[in-house]
Amino acid sequence: MPTRSPFRAFLAAALIATASAADLALAHGDVTPQPIDVTGLTPLKEGEWLTQNPYSGDPKAIEIGASGYNQNCARCHGLQVISGGLAPDLRYLEKGQAGDEWFIERIRHGAHKSDGSTVMPPFEGVFKQEAMWAIRSYIESMHSDE
Ligand code: HEC
């Protein structure tokens, strides 16, 4: 039997992948998503994804989003939406629908490098759509043009 069978090579690759995922988790500290209470927001239809923020400018959504953002996104994107350089500074995300579409795409699916490794985890199935748009409302309220 050859010592380097395809299966062994596969196993080695899988082990390396697991190790780097663990390193990433360690590098970012606690990665457990923190639940977001959306009480007070108009409920949205489950499974029907909007491409425009239904809560834009809503003070309640901004308040819920601020807490949701600071607990789940700030460790990479920075407290108060001011990036320390780890991930894009979301104050510059376009206002209005163009920004909304890009936002919902990213928060649902996360972001991956061309080698398939995850640089931002997907949040679909973790947060309700209501919570996602609340975070978008907060980010938009912190928008900067500079
Ligand atoms: C583990 C770190 C990490 C966490 C946690 C994280 N992100 Fe990201 N995010 C990134 C990185 C890195 C990118 C850039 C991806 C790329 O190369 O395009 C990114 C990109 C984005 C973008 C696109 C920005 C642009 O200018 O293209 C949005 C929007 C975004 N993230 C929103 C969020 C939100 C909202 C949360 C919290 C629910 C979040 N992210 C949590 C790392 C993270």
Boltz pocket constraint, residues with backbone or C-beta under 6 A from the ligand:
constraints:
  - pocket:
      binder: B
      contacts: [[A, 28], [A, 68], [A, 69], [A, 72], [A, 73], [A, 74], [A, 75], [A, 76], [A, 77], [A, 86], [A, 87], [A, 88], [A, 89], [A, 90], [A, 93], [A, 102], [A, 103], [A, 106], [A, 107], [A, 111], [A, 112], [A, 119], [A, 120], [A, 121], [A, 123], [A, 135]]
      max_distance: 6.0
